[in-house]
Amino acid sequence: MAGRLLLDSNAAIALLHGDPAVEKRVRGADEVFIPVVALGELYFGAYKSQRVEANLGRIDSLAAGIKVLTHDAGTAREYGRVKNALRHKGRPIPDNDLWIAALSRRHDLILVTRDKHFSEVDGLTCETW
């Protein structure tokens, strides 16, 4: 199954741990991206781990081999739309995940995540592996 994918931090962690299902799906994708916010979450996890240098090296390798998506004014506008829609629903999600959802919608990407709360975001295509 092809497609343009955006990896949430938990999907990226699964990829770093060699999860065969995630590796297979990533290999079959047309394009794979990681949000700069998710990359920051990975680095935070490395810095608080027992194996800081080893984990930093693994994340650096991932970042070097994948397209990192950053925010722009259009993403900020989409963030505002998503956050306001969730406010009206009474279903907020964490701010980092709002940025990830905004990037996914802005660039029409399939978000790969294991977080159920992304289902609250209208117009967001998600896959769970």
Residue pairs with C-beta under 8 A, 6 or more apart in sequence:
1 25
1 28
2 28
2 29
2 30
3 29
3 30
3 110
4 29
4 30
4 31
4 32
4 33
4 107
4 108
4 109
4 110
5 25
5 26
5 29
5 31
5 32
5 33
5 109
5 110
5 111
5 112
5 127
6 33
6 34
6 35
6 69
6 100
6 103
6 104
6 107
6 109
6 110
6 111
6 112
7 15
7 26
7 32
7 33
7 34
7 35
7 38
7 66
7 112
8 35
8 38
8 97
8 100
8 111
8 112
8 113
8 114
8 115
8 118
9 38
9 41
9 42
9 45
10 113
10 114
10 115
11 22
11 112
11 113
11 114
11 129
12 34
12 38
12 39
12 42
12 62
13 42
13 45
14 21
14 22
14 114
14 129
15 22
15 23
15 26
15 62
16 42
16 58
16 59
16 62
19 129
21 129
22 112
22 129
25 112
25 127
25 129
26 32
31 67
32 66
32 67
33 66
33 67
33 68
33 69
33 107
33 109
34 62
34 63
34 66
34 67
34 68
34 69
35 68
35 69
35 99
35 100
35 103
36 68
36 69
36 70
36 71
37 96
37 99
37 100
38 96
38 100
39 59
39 63
39 68
40 96
41 96
42 59
42 62
43 56
43 59
45 55
46 52
46 55
46 56
46 58
46 59
47 56
49 55
69 103
69 107
71 79
71 99
71 102
71 103
74 106
75 99
75 102
75 103
75 106
76 102
78 102
78 103
78 105
78 106
79 98
79 99
79 102
81 102
82 98
82 101
82 102
82 105
82 121
83 92
83 98
85 121
85 122
86 92
86 93
86 98
86 120
86 121
89 120
91 117
91 120
93 101
93 117
93 118
93 120
93 121
94 117
97 115
97 117
97 118
100 111
100 113
101 111
101 118
101 121
101 124
103 109
104 110
104 111
104 124
104 125
105 121
105 123
105 124
109 125
110 125
110 126
110 127
111 118
111 124
111 125
111 126
111 127
112 126
112 127
112 128
112 129
113 126
113 127
113 128
114 128
114 129
118 124
118 126
119 126
